[in-house]
Amino acid sequence: MAFATRSLSGHLRQGSTSSNLNAQSTGQSAALLARINEKKAELENLKELRELSAAVANEMEALEQKLSTLSDGTEAIATVLNNWHNVLRAINMASAKIPKPREDKETTSDGETTPLPQTLVRIPTEHAPTLQAATEGLEGPSQTE
């Protein structure tokens, strides 16, 4: 009987070791599945990060273009402000030529006043042919209608 008990206990031992192996393999596969799921989630996050990074890159390119336009506009404004010195100097020169009214009351009985100088206007001629062609192009269709 000791033999039967022994074989029974040996049989139980083999069963417990095989269940141990099954439990270990189940535990390992559960750990592997958990790790696989973690990696899948990480992959999805990385894909989302790549898409968001591409969107940020596109926005930065658009911002760069807008800043370039703004820089060009700033240069144009700086040019205009630099020209104000010349405008004010021309006004000063023109106003220096205006005859001063007499301090004493020697105006004529007709109410004649001091004559004003002619208006100074500068028209750039470098763009004149282009402007003339543009105005002729605008006037042409309206005359045919």
Contacts in CASP RR format, 6 or more apart in sequence:
PFRMAT RR
TARGET T0000
AUTHOR 0000-0000-0000
METHOD contacts of the structure
MODEL  1
MAFATRSLSGHLRQGSTSSNLNAQSTGQSAALLARINEKKAELENLKELR
ELSAAVANEMEALEQKLSTLSDGTEAIATVLNNWHNVLRAINMASAKIPK
PREDKETTSDGETTPLPQTLVRIPTEHAPTLQAATEGLEGPSQTE
90 120 0 8 1.000
90 122 0 8 1.000
94 117 0 8 1.000
94 120 0 8 1.000
97 117 0 8 1.000
98 114 0 8 1.000
98 116 0 8 1.000
98 117 0 8 1.000
99 114 0 8 1.000
99 115 0 8 1.000
101 114 0 8 1.000
107 113 0 8 1.000
END
